[in-house]
């Protein structure tokens, strides 16, 4: 918008605001000013230049000082309540700019209503999240405290997100989709592709088979889009910041999206099943497109042979096929063809803050909802030695043992890791499978060598973990100022409490407690175990 148009719009908006403040109808104001309602409407919308004689007449009509009015034309003031909304993440995602809010400011009642409704929405959503979180805690505490001790009692998943639904979908299909494998294999045959692909191979396939053109274009300032597939213009736009390996993957995933649309593969794979969340089907489509990219770049037959030959050496496999460590790790979790079946693995991707952004359980291991996990896991410890493979045996509270290994994958931007990304990619399988892996560790005593770990602090039943970050819901929290455990959040057990009471000159009763209510805050599970041992 040029300066003249901006000035016209500002004059019109301010006059409209003055009229509405005085509760004057547009038709009445037009009559008093000697113009048609239609003409005044265009002026208020900034679509007509307001002659100076008419402007002076309007200012007298609204009892405004001309000098003061003219001095405020360049301010572009926005209603304060609306201005605060510019910083709200939701409005940022809707791309509502200051000019749009300024237009809305000319409607004082409407502006106040919009601001009030948005704040009401935020407060309601916060309260709903708090209620769901509390219900989820109570439900998990109930189910995990079942008499069986296994925590498998079915219950309502109040925190069941679309991402959880996608994870369950992948695990149900064992992360193997033969329809996608066949389509990827067919394209490789048609284009006579070599084992190691290049981005040029994939771009040629995109142009010749799907009649799409590829352009390299930097995203607008403040945008992090690296790939945009425009079906109307049949154009794939890619970021110039993509290096060869991620570039290949993005082109291959785009081809996957077009193949799925053409063959209606998503509908065939999903069948008649209904999803709990409206977003789930589109998220599944994204996951399937990524699966297709892996199948196209790492063909099942050749990849399976190399996996067997290298004994699951992820680093070596990434060099053989010219892909990233993460892409190979993902593909290893796809080897569920009954005729050529690989070892079962679980997969995790974590950032340096411990947030889990990707997860898949092919081994039966349970993950905590919300993305948290145990600090003792290899996927987190890998950040201590980012240039090496971190390997370990882990033992869960129920006695299940795993062999896990992880490596940090860095992707700097402009030489800066802070501007780029740092992820730890973790894989794990049952401990007895470690002997089949190039990274396997020797052990003479698995129970001794395995690191005691859990799912997450909030639901872990270990009583001796020295790195707890929170108290467990499995125990009633008890604290004694005279007894220091190695971690503040570790539950205080019955025999530890009894010693503290004796040291404090307490007079325990015959059961080792001062009174009937004294042990209500102690670990009831530990007390039951102690009675059983006696």
NUDO-233247 format. One record per residue (C-alpha): x, y, z; residue in three letters. Coordinates in steps of 0.25 Angstrom, whole numbers, plus 2048, in hexadecimal, padded with zeros to 3 digits. Example, Ala and Ser with C-alpha at 12.3 -4.5 7.8 and 13.67 -1.06 7.14 Angstrom:
8317EE81FALA
8377FC81DSER
This chain:
800800800UNK
80680E7FCUNK
80681A805UNK
7FA8207FFUNK
7F1814801UNK
7F681280FUNK
7F2820812UNK
7E481E80CUNK
7E2811814UNK
7E7818821UNK
7DE82481FUNK
7D281B81CUNK
7D5811828UNK
7D681D832UNK
7C982482DUNK
7C281682EUNK
7C781583CUNK
7C2823840UNK
7B482083AUNK
7B3812841UNK
7B881884FUNK
7AC82284EUNK
7A281784AUNK
79F81E83DUNK
799816831UNK
7A1817824UNK
79481B81DUNK
792827827UNK
7A082B826UNK
7A082B817UNK
793834817UNK
79883E821UNK
7A583F818UNK
79E84080BUNK
7A3834804UNK
79D826801UNK
79F81A80BUNK
7A6812800UNK
7B081D7FEUNK
7B381F80DUNK
7B481080EUNK
7BF810803UNK
7C681B80BUNK
7C6814818UNK
7CC807811UNK
7D781080BUNK
7D280D7FDUNK
7CF81C7FAUNK
7D78297FCUNK
7D0832805UNK
7D0841800UNK
7D684B80AUNK
7C985380BUNK
7C184680FUNK
7CC842819UNK
7CB850820UNK
7BC84E820UNK
7BD840826UNK
7C6845831UNK
7BD850835UNK
7B2846835UNK
7B983C83EUNK
7BF848846UNK
7CD845844UNK
7D984E844UNK
7DF84E835UNK
7ED85083AUNK
7EC845844UNK
7E583C83AUNK
7EF83E82FUNK
7FB83B839UNK
7F682D83CUNK
7F482982EUNK
80282282DUNK
80181B83AUNK
7F980F835UNK
7F580C843UNK
7EF7FF846UNK
7E67FC852UNK
7EE7F885DUNK
7E77EB860UNK
7E87E7851UNK
7F77EB851UNK
7FA7E185BUNK
7F47D6853UNK
7FF7D8848UNK
8087D0851UNK
7FF7C5853UNK
8047B884CUNK
7F67B5847UNK
7F47C2840UNK
8037C183BUNK
7FF7B4834UNK
7F27BA82EUNK
7FB7C6828UNK
7F37D182DUNK
7FB7DE82BUNK
7FB7EB832UNK
7F47F2826UNK
7E87E8828UNK
7E87EB837UNK
7E87F9834UNK
7DC7F882CUNK
7D57F1837UNK
7D97FB841UNK
7CF805839UNK
7C47FC83FUNK
7C67FE84EUNK
7BB7F5852UNK
7BF7EA849UNK
7CD7EB84DUNK
7CA7EA85BUNK
7C27DE858UNK
7CC7D7850UNK
7D77D985BUNK
7CE7D4866UNK
7CA7C885EUNK
7D87C485BUNK
7DC7C686AUNK
7D07BE86EUNK
7D57B3864UNK
7E37B386AUNK
7DE7B2878UNK
7D47A7875UNK
7DF79F86DUNK
7E97A0879UNK
7DE79C883UNK
7DB79087AUNK
7E978C878UNK
7EB78C887UNK
7DE78488AUNK
7E377A87FUNK
7F1779885UNK
7EB776893UNK
7E176C88EUNK
7EC765886UNK
7F5764893UNK
7EA75E89BUNK
7E6754890UNK
7F575088EUNK
7F774F89DUNK
7EA74689EUNK
7EE73D892UNK
7FD73C896UNK
7F97398A4UNK
7F172D8A0UNK
7F27208A8UNK
7F971989DUNK
80472389EUNK
80672488FUNK
7FE73088DUNK
7F772A881UNK
7E972D886UNK
7E173487BUNK
7DD74287DUNK
7DA74F877UNK
7E5757870UNK
7E2765873UNK
7EF76A86DUNK
7EE761860UNK
7F376A855UNK
7F3769846UNK
802765847UNK
7FF75A851UNK
7F4755847UNK
7FF75583CUNK
80974D845UNK
7FE743848UNK
7FA742839UNK
80973F835UNK
80B735840UNK
7FE72E83CUNK
80472C82EUNK
811729833UNK
81673582CUNK
81672D81FUNK
80E731813UNK
80F728807UNK
8077317FDUNK
81173C7FFUNK
81D7327FDUNK
81772D7F0UNK
81573B7EBUNK
8237407EEUNK
8297337E8UNK
8217357DBUNK
8267447DAUNK
83573F7DCUNK
8337347D1UNK
82D73E7C7UNK
8387487C9UNK
84373E7CAUNK
8487447D7UNK
8567417DDUNK
85773C7ECUNK
85B74A7F0UNK
8527557EBUNK
8557647E9UNK
84B7707E9UNK
84D7717DAUNK
8477637D8UNK
83B7667E1UNK
8397747DAUNK
83976D7CDUNK
82F7637D1UNK
82676E7D7UNK
8267767CAUNK
82576A7C0UNK
81B7617C7UNK
81276C7CEUNK
8157787C6UNK
8197817D1UNK
82478C7D1UNK
82D78E7DCUNK
83279C7E0UNK
83C7A07EBUNK
8377AC7F3UNK
8397B2801UNK
82D7B380AUNK
8287C080EUNK
82F7C781BUNK
82A7C0827UNK
8257B3820UNK
82C7A6822UNK
82579F816UNK
83079680FUNK
82678F805UNK
8197937FFUNK
81178B7F5UNK
8077937EDUNK
7FE78A7E6UNK
7F77957DEUNK
80479A7D7UNK
80A78D7D8UNK
8177927DEUNK
82078D7E9UNK
8277997F0UNK
8337957F9UNK
83C79D802UNK
84A7A07FEUNK
84F79D80CUNK
84C78E809UNK
859786808UNK
8597797FFUNK
85476F808UNK
84877680EUNK
84577C800UNK
84476D7FBUNK
83B76A806UNK
831776804UNK
8307737F5UNK
82E7647F7UNK
823767802UNK
81C7717F8UNK
81C7657EDUNK
81675D7F8UNK
80B7677FAUNK
8077677EBUNK
8087587EAUNK
7FE7567F6UNK
7F57617F0UNK
7F575A7E3UNK
7F374C7E8UNK
7EA7507F4UNK
7F47487FDUNK
7F074F80AUNK
7E174B808UNK
7E573C805UNK
7EF73C811UNK
7E574281BUNK
7D973A816UNK
7CC73D81DUNK
7D274082BUNK
7CE74D831UNK
7D9756838UNK
7D675D845UNK
7DC76A841UNK
7DA771834UNK
7E8774832UNK
7ED766833UNK
7EA762825UNK
7F376D81FUNK
7FE76A829UNK
7FE75C825UNK
7FF760816UNK
80B76881AUNK
81175C821UNK
80E753815UNK
81475D80BUNK
82175C814UNK
82074D814UNK
81F74E805UNK
82C757804UNK
83374C80CUNK
82E741803UNK
8327487F7UNK
84074C7FCUNK
84373F803UNK
83C7347FBUNK
838729805UNK
83F71D7FEUNK
84D7247FCUNK
84C72B80AUNK
84871E811UNK
85471780BUNK
85D72280FUNK
85772281DUNK
85A71481FUNK
868715819UNK
86C721822UNK
86571C82EUNK
85C728830UNK
86873282FUNK
86073F82DUNK
86C74882AUNK
87173F81FUNK
86373D819UNK
86174C818UNK
86E74D810UNK
86B741807UNK
85D747803UNK
861756804UNK
85675980FUNK
85675F81DUNK
858757829UNK
84975A82DUNK
844755820UNK
84B748821UNK
846747830UNK
83874982BUNK
83973F820UNK
83F73482AUNK
831735831UNK
82A731824UNK
830723822UNK
82371C825UNK
821714818UNK
81E70681DUNK
827700812UNK
833709816UNK
83170E824UNK
83B71682CUNK
83D71783BUNK
83271F842UNK
83772D846UNK
83173984DUNK
835747848UNK
836754850UNK
83A76284BUNK
83E76C857UNK
84377A857UNK
84D77F861UNK
84378386BUNK
83D77586BUNK
831777863UNK
82C76B85BUNK
82876F84DUNK
827762847UNK
82475484CUNK
821746848UNK
820739850UNK
82372D849UNK
827725855UNK
81C72885EUNK
822732867UNK
81973D86CUNK
81B74B86AUNK
816756874UNK
80B75F86EUNK
80F76E86CUNK
81D76A867UNK
825769874UNK
82E75D877UNK
838757880UNK
84575F881UNK
84D752882UNK
84A74E873UNK
85574E869UNK
84D758860UNK
85076386AUNK
85D75E86FUNK
86275F860UNK
86476E862UNK
86F76C86BUNK
877766860UNK
87176C853UNK
87C76684AUNK
87A75884FUNK
87074D84FUNK
86B74C85DUNK
86773D861UNK
86173786DUNK
85972C873UNK
84C73187AUNK
843729884UNK
83572E886UNK
82E72D894UNK
82672088FUNK
83471A88CUNK
83371B87DUNK
84171E877UNK
84572686AUNK
851729863UNK
85173785EUNK
85A740856UNK
85974F852UNK
86175984AUNK
860768849UNK
85D76E83BUNK
86177D839UNK
85C78582EUNK
862793830UNK
85D7A0828UNK
8677AA825UNK
8717A282DUNK
8687A4839UNK
862798841UNK
8597A2848UNK
8537A683BUNK
852798836UNK
84E78B83DUNK
854781846UNK
84D774848UNK
85076784FUNK
84B75B847UNK
84974E84FUNK
84674084CUNK
844734855UNK
841726854UNK
83F71A85EUNK
84C717866UNK
84E709860UNK
84F70F852UNK
85B717855UNK
86470C850UNK
85F70E842UNK
86371D842UNK
87072383EUNK
86E72D84AUNK
86B721854UNK
872721861UNK
878715868UNK
872711875UNK
87470687FUNK
86970A889UNK
85E712882UNK
85771588FUNK
86371B894UNK
867723888UNK
859728884UNK
856736888UNK
84A737891UNK
84074088AUNK
831743888UNK
82774A880UNK
826757886UNK
82875D894UNK
81975F896UNK
816751895UNK
82274A898UNK
8227408A4UNK
8317408A7UNK
8347448B5UNK
8437468B3UNK
84574E8A7UNK
84F7598A9UNK
84A76289EUNK
83C7648A0UNK
83677189BUNK
8297708A2UNK
8217678ACUNK
81A75B8A7UNK
80B75A8A7UNK
80E74B8ABUNK
81174F8B9UNK
80B7598C3UNK
8167638C5UNK
81D7638D3UNK
82876B8D8UNK
83076B8E4UNK
83A7778E7UNK
84476E8EFUNK
8457638E3UNK
84C7678D6UNK
84B75E8CAUNK
85375F8BEUNK
8487668B7UNK
83E76F8BEUNK
8327698B5UNK
83575B8B9UNK
82A7558C1UNK
82D7538D0UNK
82B7448D3UNK
82573E8E0UNK
8327398E6UNK
8397468E2UNK
82E74E8EAUNK
82E7448F6UNK
83D7478F7UNK
83B7568F6UNK
830755901UNK
83974D90AUNK
845757908UNK
83B76290CUNK
83775B919UNK
82A757914UNK
82274C91BUNK
81D743910UNK
812739913UNK
81372A911UNK
81272C902UNK
81D736901UNK
814742900UNK
81174D90AUNK
80274D907UNK
7F77478FEUNK
7F87538F4UNK
8077548F4UNK
80A74C8E8UNK
7FF7518DFUNK
80975A8D8UNK
81374E8D6UNK
8157458CBUNK
80A73B8CCUNK
8107328C1UNK
81D7318C9UNK
81572D8D6UNK
80E7228CEUNK
81B71D8C9UNK
82171D8D7UNK
8157168DDUNK
81670B8D2UNK
8257098D4UNK
8237078E3UNK
